[in-house]
Amino acid sequence: MAKKKTNLSAYKAAEIPSGAGMKIAIVVSEWNPEITEALFDAAYETLLANGCKEKNILRVNVPGSFELPAGAQLVAESKKPDAVICLGCVIQGETRHFDFICDAVANGLVQLSLKYNKPFIFGVLTPNNMEQARARAGGKHGNKGVEAAVTALKMVALSKSLS
C-alpha cells in the first residue's frame, strides 16, 4: 500500500515503451461521464504521445462499469487488439451494490486476461465520493487514464519481448 499520495500521471518518458505498431482498444463506461470522459481523454492522449497511431486506437462505449468485461470480451474477439483498457467510475454509496460491481469487474478482467493471454487493464476508479473521483481524473492526484495507458503499453511490450 502506498504510504504517500502520488500523482498518477507522473511517469518518465524513458520508462514508457513505444506504442508504435500496437493496437489498443479502450472500453469506456457511460456512467459518471464527467469522470470517464476525462479518463478516456488522458488515456488516448498518452497512447498518442507514446507512438500509437490514431487508427490503431479503438473506443467502445458500454452503459456502466458492470458491462466493462462483456464489452472488453466483445472487442477482443472482434478486433483482436494487443490490449484492452477498461475505464469506469463506481462511487461508493449507502448499499453493498458498490462492492458487487467492483468485485465483478475486477474478477471479470482478470479472467479475460488469462483466457486471451493479453492485458485487460483495470482503469476503474472506486472512490468514496465525486470529489475523490475528480482528484483522480485530472485533479490533484493526476489522471488514472494516464496510468491505464502506460500499463497497457508496458504489458504489451512485455508480452512481445517474451514471445
Secondary structure, 3 states (H helix, E strand, C coil): CCCCCCCCCCCCHHHCCCCCCCCEEEEEECCCHHHHHHHHHHHHHHHHHCCCCHHHEEEEEECCHHHHHHHHHHHHHHHCCCEEEEEEECCCCCCCHHHHHHHHHHHHHHHHHHHHCCCEEEEEECCCCHHHHHHCEEECCEEHHHHHHHHHHHHHHHHHHHC
